[in-house]
Amino acid sequence: MNTVSVNNYYVYNVEIDTMEDAKRLVAIASKCKGKVVLKSGSKFSVNAKSLLGVVLAKKLNWSNMKIVMENDYYHEFEKYIVN
């Protein structure tokens, strides 16, 4: 498990391969309390609870995509977390 706690946020590298993955990730994120965002570097971020945002991130082929959360939901997103 490659987790980093940054400014009290939990950060994991993630990979979204298919549209179905994007839909499932949004469904999981929507049930989570607090902020859940997808980030690529320091310039791009989208709300992980937004299907449009997640699909855009996938379509733009963000490299080094990370999920950043206020609370640690590692086990919920474990399928998408990569080292």
N, CA, C and O atoms as a GROMACS GRO file, in nm:
protein
  332
    1MET      N    1   0.085  -0.118   0.000
    1MET     CA    2   0.000   0.000   0.000
    1MET      C    3   0.089   0.123   0.000
    1MET      O    4   0.177   0.138   0.085
    2ASN      N    5   0.066   0.210  -0.096
    2ASN     CA    6   0.149   0.329  -0.110
    2ASN      C    7   0.066   0.452  -0.076
    2ASN      O    8   0.013   0.520  -0.165
    3THR      N    9   0.053   0.481   0.054
    3THR     CA   10  -0.028   0.595   0.097
    3THR      C   11   0.061   0.706   0.148
    3THR      O   12   0.166   0.684   0.208
    4VAL      N   13   0.016   0.825   0.123
    4VAL     CA   14   0.086   0.943   0.172
    4VAL      C   15  -0.019   1.031   0.237
    4VAL      O   16  -0.123   1.059   0.177
    5SER      N   17   0.008   1.075   0.357
    5SER     CA   18  -0.083   1.170   0.420
    5SER      C   19  -0.024   1.309   0.401
    5SER      O   20   0.084   1.340   0.451
    6VAL      N   21  -0.096   1.393   0.327
    6VAL     CA   22  -0.049   1.527   0.297
    6VAL      C   23  -0.152   1.627   0.349
    6VAL      O   24  -0.267   1.626   0.307
    7ASN      N   25  -0.109   1.713   0.441
    7ASN     CA   26  -0.201   1.812   0.498
    7ASN      C   27  -0.331   1.748   0.545
    7ASN      O   28  -0.440   1.800   0.520
    8ASN      N   29  -0.320   1.635   0.612
    8ASN     CA   30  -0.435   1.561   0.665
    8ASN      C   31  -0.526   1.503   0.558
    8ASN      O   32  -0.642   1.472   0.586
    9TYR      N   33  -0.477   1.488   0.436
    9TYR     CA   34  -0.550   1.421   0.329
    9TYR      C   35  -0.480   1.290   0.300
    9TYR      O   36  -0.358   1.278   0.316
   10TYR      N   37  -0.556   1.192   0.256
   10TYR     CA   38  -0.499   1.062   0.218
   10TYR      C   39  -0.486   1.060   0.067
   10TYR      O   40  -0.581   1.093  -0.004
   11VAL      N   41  -0.369   1.020   0.018
   11VAL     CA   42  -0.338   1.028  -0.124
   11VAL      C   43  -0.292   0.890  -0.173
   11VAL      O   44  -0.200   0.831  -0.116
   12TYR      N   45  -0.356   0.841  -0.279
   12TYR     CA   46  -0.320   0.712  -0.338
   12TYR      C   47  -0.311   0.728  -0.489
   12TYR      O   48  -0.387   0.804  -0.549
   13ASN      N   49  -0.218   0.656  -0.551
   13ASN     CA   50  -0.211   0.648  -0.697
   13ASN      C   51  -0.325   0.557  -0.743
   13ASN      O   52  -0.346   0.450  -0.686
   14VAL      N   53  -0.398   0.598  -0.847
   14VAL     CA   54  -0.508   0.518  -0.897
   14VAL      C   55  -0.500   0.504  -1.048
   14VAL      O   56  -0.435   0.583  -1.117
   15GLU      N   57  -0.569   0.402  -1.098
   15GLU     CA   58  -0.577   0.378  -1.241
   15GLU      C   59  -0.722   0.345  -1.276
   15GLU      O   60  -0.782   0.258  -1.213
   16ILE      N   61  -0.775   0.413  -1.374
   16ILE     CA   62  -0.912   0.390  -1.421
   16ILE      C   63  -0.900   0.344  -1.566
   16ILE      O   64  -0.860   0.421  -1.653
   17ASP      N   65  -0.935   0.217  -1.591
   17ASP     CA   66  -0.914   0.159  -1.724
   17ASP      C   67  -1.033   0.172  -1.817
   17ASP      O   68  -1.016   0.195  -1.937
   18THR      N   69  -1.154   0.156  -1.764
   18THR     CA   70  -1.272   0.151  -1.849
   18THR      C   71  -1.378   0.252  -1.803
   18THR      O   72  -1.367   0.310  -1.695
   19MET      N   73  -1.478   0.272  -1.886
   19MET     CA   74  -1.590   0.358  -1.849
   19MET      C   75  -1.663   0.299  -1.728
   19MET      O   76  -1.711   0.372  -1.641
   20GLU      N   77  -1.672   0.168  -1.723
   20GLU     CA   78  -1.736   0.102  -1.610
   20GLU      C   79  -1.658   0.130  -1.481
   20GLU      O   80  -1.718   0.151  -1.375
   21ASP      N   81  -1.526   0.129  -1.490
   21ASP     CA   82  -1.442   0.166  -1.374
   21ASP      C   83  -1.473   0.308  -1.327
   21ASP      O   84  -1.485   0.334  -1.208
   22ALA      N   85  -1.487   0.399  -1.423
   22ALA     CA   86  -1.517   0.539  -1.391
   22ALA      C   87  -1.651   0.549  -1.319
   22ALA      O   88  -1.662   0.620  -1.219
   23LYS      N   89  -1.752   0.479  -1.369
   23LYS     CA   90  -1.884   0.482  -1.307
   23LYS      C   91  -1.881   0.425  -1.165
   23LYS      O   92  -1.941   0.481  -1.074
   24ARG      N   93  -1.809   0.314  -1.148
   24ARG     CA   94  -1.801   0.253  -1.014
   24ARG      C   95  -1.725   0.341  -0.917
   24ARG      O   96  -1.764   0.354  -0.801
   25LEU      N   97  -1.617   0.403  -0.964
   25LEU     CA   98  -1.539   0.492  -0.878
   25LEU      C   99  -1.625   0.609  -0.831
   25LEU      O  100  -1.620   0.647  -0.714
   26VAL      N  101  -1.704   0.667  -0.921
   26VAL     CA  102  -1.793   0.778  -0.885
   26VAL      C  103  -1.899   0.732  -0.786
   26VAL      O  104  -1.930   0.803  -0.690
   27ALA      N  105  -1.954   0.613  -0.807
   27ALA     CA  106  -2.055   0.560  -0.714
   27ALA      C  107  -1.997   0.543  -0.574
   27ALA      O  108  -2.063   0.574  -0.475
   28ILE      N  109  -1.874   0.493  -0.567
   28ILE     CA  110  -1.808   0.476  -0.437
   28ILE      C  111  -1.781   0.612  -0.374
   28ILE      O  112  -1.811   0.634  -0.257
   29ALA      N  113  -1.723   0.703  -0.452
   29ALA     CA  114  -1.688   0.836  -0.401
   29ALA      C  115  -1.812   0.910  -0.352
   29ALA      O  116  -1.806   0.983  -0.252
   30SER      N  117  -1.924   0.892  -0.420
   30SER     CA  118  -2.048   0.961  -0.382
   30SER      C  119  -2.098   0.920  -0.245
   30SER      O  120  -2.169   0.996  -0.180
   31LYS      N  121  -2.062   0.802  -0.202
   31LYS     CA  122  -2.104   0.753  -0.070
   31LYS      C  123  -2.009   0.796   0.041
   31LYS      O  124  -2.040   0.781   0.160
   32CYS      N  125  -1.894   0.848   0.004
   32CYS     CA  126  -1.791   0.887   0.102
   32CYS      C  127  -1.821   1.025   0.159
   32CYS      O  128  -1.869   1.114   0.089
   33LYS      N  129  -1.792   1.041   0.286
   33LYS     CA  130  -1.806   1.172   0.349
   33LYS      C  131  -1.680   1.254   0.323
   33LYS      O  132  -1.570   1.199   0.316
   34GLY      N  133  -1.697   1.383   0.308
   34GLY     CA  134  -1.582   1.471   0.286
   34GLY      C  135  -1.545   1.479   0.139
   34GLY      O  136  -1.608   1.419   0.053
   35LYS      N  137  -1.439   1.555   0.114
   35LYS     CA  138  -1.392   1.574  -0.023
   35LYS      C  139  -1.320   1.451  -0.074
   35LYS      O  140  -1.244   1.386  -0.002
   36VAL      N  141  -1.346   1.419  -0.200
   36VAL     CA  142  -1.274   1.314  -0.272
   36VAL      C  143  -1.248   1.370  -0.410
   36VAL      O  144  -1.342   1.397  -0.485
   37VAL      N  145  -1.121   1.388  -0.446
   37VAL     CA  146  -1.087   1.444  -0.576
   37VAL      C  147  -0.984   1.358  -0.647
   37VAL      O  148  -0.908   1.285  -0.583
   38LEU      N  149  -0.983   1.368  -0.779
   38LEU     CA  150  -0.877   1.307  -0.860
   38LEU      C  151  -0.784   1.419  -0.901
   38LEU      O  152  -0.828   1.527  -0.940
   39LYS      N  153  -0.653   1.393  -0.892
   39LYS     CA  154  -0.553   1.494  -0.927
   39LYS      C  155  -0.450   1.434  -1.020
   39LYS      O  156  -0.419   1.315  -1.016
   40SER      N  157  -0.397   1.522  -1.104
   40SER     CA  158  -0.283   1.488  -1.188
   40SER      C  159  -0.184   1.602  -1.174
   40SER      O  160  -0.208   1.712  -1.223
   41GLY      N  161  -0.075   1.576  -1.109
   41GLY     CA  162   0.022   1.682  -1.082
   41GLY      C  163  -0.038   1.787  -0.992
   41GLY      O  164  -0.124   1.756  -0.910
   42SER      N  165   0.005   1.910  -1.007
   42SER     CA  166  -0.047   2.017  -0.923
   42SER      C  167  -0.146   2.106  -0.997
   42SER      O  168  -0.206   2.195  -0.937
   43LYS      N  169  -0.163   2.083  -1.127
   43LYS     CA  170  -0.246   2.173  -1.207
   43LYS      C  171  -0.390   2.126  -1.223
   43LYS      O  172  -0.481   2.209  -1.226
   44PHE      N  173  -0.413   1.996  -1.232
   44PHE     CA  174  -0.545   1.945  -1.266
   44PHE      C  175  -0.607   1.870  -1.150
   44PHE      O  176  -0.542   1.786  -1.088
   45SER      N  177  -0.734   1.899  -1.121
   45SER     CA  178  -0.809   1.820  -1.024
   45SER      C  179  -0.956   1.828  -1.059
   45SER      O  180  -1.006   1.929  -1.109
   46VAL      N  181  -1.027   1.717  -1.031
   46VAL     CA  182  -1.172   1.711  -1.052
   46VAL      C  183  -1.235   1.642  -0.932
   46VAL      O  184  -1.172   1.562  -0.864
   47ASN      N  185  -1.361   1.675  -0.910
   47ASN     CA  186  -1.438   1.611  -0.804
   47ASN      C  187  -1.461   1.465  -0.843
   47ASN      O  188  -1.517   1.437  -0.949
   48ALA      N  189  -1.418   1.372  -0.758
   48ALA     CA  190  -1.434   1.229  -0.789
   48ALA      C  191  -1.578   1.184  -0.776
   48ALA      O  192  -1.611   1.071  -0.811
   49LYS      N  193  -1.666   1.272  -0.726
   49LYS     CA  194  -1.808   1.240  -0.714
   49LYS      C  195  -1.884   1.283  -0.840
   49LYS      O  196  -2.006   1.266  -0.848
   50SER      N  197  -1.812   1.338  -0.938
   50SER     CA  198  -1.871   1.385  -1.063
   50SER      C  199  -1.834   1.291  -1.177
   50SER      O  200  -1.716   1.278  -1.211
   51LEU      N  201  -1.933   1.227  -1.235
   51LEU     CA  202  -1.905   1.136  -1.346
   51LEU      C  203  -1.842   1.211  -1.462
   51LEU      O  204  -1.748   1.161  -1.525
   52LEU      N  205  -1.892   1.329  -1.491
   52LEU     CA  206  -1.835   1.409  -1.600
   52LEU      C  207  -1.687   1.439  -1.574
   52LEU      O  208  -1.605   1.428  -1.665
   53GLY      N  209  -1.653   1.476  -1.451
   53GLY     CA  210  -1.514   1.506  -1.418
   53GLY      C  211  -1.424   1.385  -1.430
   53GLY      O  212  -1.313   1.394  -1.484
   54VAL      N  213  -1.470   1.271  -1.381
   54VAL     CA  214  -1.389   1.148  -1.387
   54VAL      C  215  -1.372   1.102  -1.531
   54VAL      O  216  -1.263   1.059  -1.570
   55VAL      N  217  -1.478   1.110  -1.610
   55VAL     CA  218  -1.469   1.070  -1.752
   55VAL      C  219  -1.372   1.164  -1.826
   55VAL      O  220  -1.293   1.119  -1.908
   56LEU      N  221  -1.379   1.292  -1.796
   56LEU     CA  222  -1.286   1.387  -1.858
   56LEU      C  223  -1.141   1.353  -1.822
   56LEU      O  224  -1.054   1.354  -1.909
   57ALA      N  225  -1.116   1.323  -1.695
   57ALA     CA  226  -0.980   1.286  -1.653
   57ALA      C  227  -0.932   1.163  -1.729
   57ALA      O  228  -0.818   1.158  -1.774
   58LYS      N  229  -1.020   1.064  -1.743
   58LYS     CA  230  -0.983   0.942  -1.816
   58LYS      C  231  -0.959   0.972  -1.963
   58LYS      O  232  -0.861   0.925  -2.022
   59LYS      N  233  -1.048   1.051  -2.023
   59LYS     CA  234  -1.037   1.083  -2.166
   59LYS      C  235  -0.909   1.160  -2.197
   59LYS      O  236  -0.848   1.141  -2.302
   60LEU      N  237  -0.868   1.247  -2.106
   60LEU     CA  238  -0.746   1.326  -2.125
   60LEU      C  239  -0.620   1.247  -2.091
   60LEU      O  240  -0.509   1.298  -2.100
   61ASN      N  241  -0.640   1.120  -2.050
   61ASN     CA  242  -0.528   1.031  -2.018
   61ASN      C  243  -0.430   1.094  -1.919
   61ASN      O  244  -0.309   1.095  -1.941
   62TRP      N  245  -0.485   1.146  -1.811
   62TRP     CA  246  -0.399   1.202  -1.708
   62TRP      C  247  -0.294   1.101  -1.668
   62TRP      O  248  -0.323   0.983  -1.649
   63SER      N  249  -0.173   1.147  -1.655
   63SER     CA  250  -0.067   1.058  -1.606
   63SER      C  251  -0.053   1.080  -1.456
   63SER      O  252  -0.083   1.187  -1.404
   64ASN      N  253  -0.006   0.977  -1.390
   64ASN     CA  254   0.019   0.987  -1.246
   64ASN      C  255  -0.107   1.035  -1.172
   64ASN      O  256  -0.099   1.126  -1.090
   65MET      N  257  -0.221   0.973  -1.200
   65MET     CA  258  -0.347   1.012  -1.138
   65MET      C  259  -0.350   0.966  -0.992
   65MET      O  260  -0.312   0.854  -0.960
   66LYS      N  261  -0.397   1.055  -0.906
   66LYS     CA  262  -0.407   1.027  -0.763
   66LYS      C  263  -0.547   1.056  -0.715
   66LYS      O  264  -0.614   1.146  -0.766
   67ILE      N  265  -0.591   0.979  -0.615
   67ILE     CA  266  -0.716   1.011  -0.548
   67ILE      C  267  -0.678   1.072  -0.413
   67ILE      O  268  -0.594   1.018  -0.341
   68VAL      N  269  -0.740   1.183  -0.381
   68VAL     CA  270  -0.709   1.257  -0.259
   68VAL      C  271  -0.837   1.266  -0.177
   68VAL      O  272  -0.940   1.311  -0.227
   69MET      N  273  -0.829   1.222  -0.049
   69MET     CA  274  -0.950   1.214   0.033
   69MET      C  275  -0.926   1.273   0.171
   69MET      O  276  -0.816   1.266   0.225
   70GLU      N  277  -1.032   1.333   0.227
   70GLU     CA  278  -1.025   1.383   0.363
   70GLU      C  279  -1.024   1.269   0.463
   70GLU      O  280  -0.958   1.278   0.567
   71ASN      N  281  -1.095   1.161   0.433
   71ASN     CA  282  -1.100   1.043   0.520
   71ASN      C  283  -1.039   0.926   0.444
   71ASN      O  284  -1.040   0.924   0.321
   72ASP      N  285  -0.986   0.830   0.518
   72ASP     CA  286  -0.918   0.718   0.452
   72ASP      C  287  -1.018   0.610   0.412
   72ASP      O  288  -1.068   0.535   0.496
   73TYR      N  289  -1.046   0.604   0.282
   73TYR     CA  290  -1.136   0.503   0.227
   73TYR      C  291  -1.057   0.404   0.140
   73TYR      O  292  -1.102   0.364   0.033
   74TYR      N  293  -0.940   0.367   0.186
   74TYR     CA  294  -0.853   0.278   0.108
   74TYR      C  295  -0.927   0.153   0.061
   74TYR      O  296  -0.922   0.118  -0.057
   75HIS      N  297  -0.995   0.086   0.154
   75HIS     CA  298  -1.058  -0.042   0.120
   75HIS      C  299  -1.169  -0.027   0.016
   75HIS      O  300  -1.192  -0.118  -0.063
   76GLU      N  301  -1.238   0.085   0.017
   76GLU     CA  302  -1.343   0.107  -0.082
   76GLU      C  303  -1.285   0.125  -0.223
   76GLU      O  304  -1.344   0.081  -0.321
   77PHE      N  305  -1.169   0.190  -0.232
   77PHE     CA  306  -1.107   0.219  -0.362
   77PHE      C  307  -0.993   0.123  -0.397
   77PHE      O  308  -0.922   0.144  -0.496
   78GLU      N  309  -0.974   0.020  -0.318
   78GLU     CA  310  -0.860  -0.071  -0.331
   78GLU      C  311  -0.844  -0.125  -0.474
   78GLU      O  312  -0.731  -0.143  -0.520
   79LYS      N  313  -0.954  -0.153  -0.542
   79LYS     CA  314  -0.949  -0.208  -0.678
   79LYS      C  315  -0.877  -0.114  -0.775
   79LYS      O  316  -0.818  -0.159  -0.873
   80TYR      N  317  -0.883   0.016  -0.749
   80TYR     CA  318  -0.829   0.116  -0.841
   80TYR      C  319  -0.691   0.168  -0.799
   80TYR      O  320  -0.625   0.239  -0.875
   81ILE      N  321  -0.648   0.132  -0.680
   81ILE     CA  322  -0.520   0.181  -0.626
   81ILE      C  323  -0.404   0.097  -0.681
   81ILE      O  324  -0.408  -0.026  -0.679
   82VAL      N  325  -0.303   0.166  -0.730
   82VAL     CA  326  -0.183   0.100  -0.784
   82VAL      C  327  -0.061   0.156  -0.711
   82VAL      O  328  -0.064   0.266  -0.657
   83ASN      N  329   0.045   0.079  -0.712
   83ASN     CA  330   0.170   0.125  -0.647
   83ASN      C  331   0.262   0.189  -0.745
   83ASN      O  332   0.371   0.233  -0.708
   0.00000   0.00000   0.00000
